[in-house]
């Protein structure tokens, strides 16, 4: 049983609302009251005076309510509660956020939004790790290099994309990200990739598709896009100039 034991109205409101949305059984007590015998995990703010004894304790502010609920649910289900972010890289990466073994959030975003999304999800986490699949080499290496302030592991993503049945179209990247998050990888600080001729041609073709003049960027600019130095839009601007 999750116990919300706080005098902070904002945290109370946010946590209770999220617990109800998830259909989780919980109870509330005032700080200073004894905990019920069936308490499994307690949520408070740092200022609350609550004697939790040996009961696991999650401390959070109101703007950390989602993180607090995720950690409490992980404890309730016997998990470690560690935040692991799995990423299936590509033009639209799949991103899955796990707390212990539980998937607590999922995203399918444009590549330009991926780093910000990942940073937001690990910002308040204790001992987080980001696991990036080793496919889509160019996008994956850019993510690894831009996430220089976050622990990153490179994961062999072979076999992580599941079969998709009827009605599951578009879910493959996110489900692959869940599988990637559950695999141990190799810790990396950076990843340098020399683009192949085929990868450079793909970038040129994409630039032609995005160009209003139906013109492709040259190989020099394509290499700068491949390295993450420029976006295709920025490369097209340089090409026009």
Secondary structure, DSSP 4 states (H G I P E B T S, - for coil): -EEEE-S-HHHHHHHHHHHHHTT--EEEE-TTSPPPTT--EEEE-TT-----TTSEEEE--GGGHHHHHHHHHHHHTT----EEEEEE-STT-EEEEEETTEEEEEEE--HHHHHHHHHHHHTT-SS-EEEEESSSHHHHHHHHHH-TTS-EEEE--TT-SPP--TT-TT-HHHHHHHHHHTS--EEES-------HHHHHHHHHHHHHH-TT-----HHHHHHHHTTSS-HHHHHHHHH-
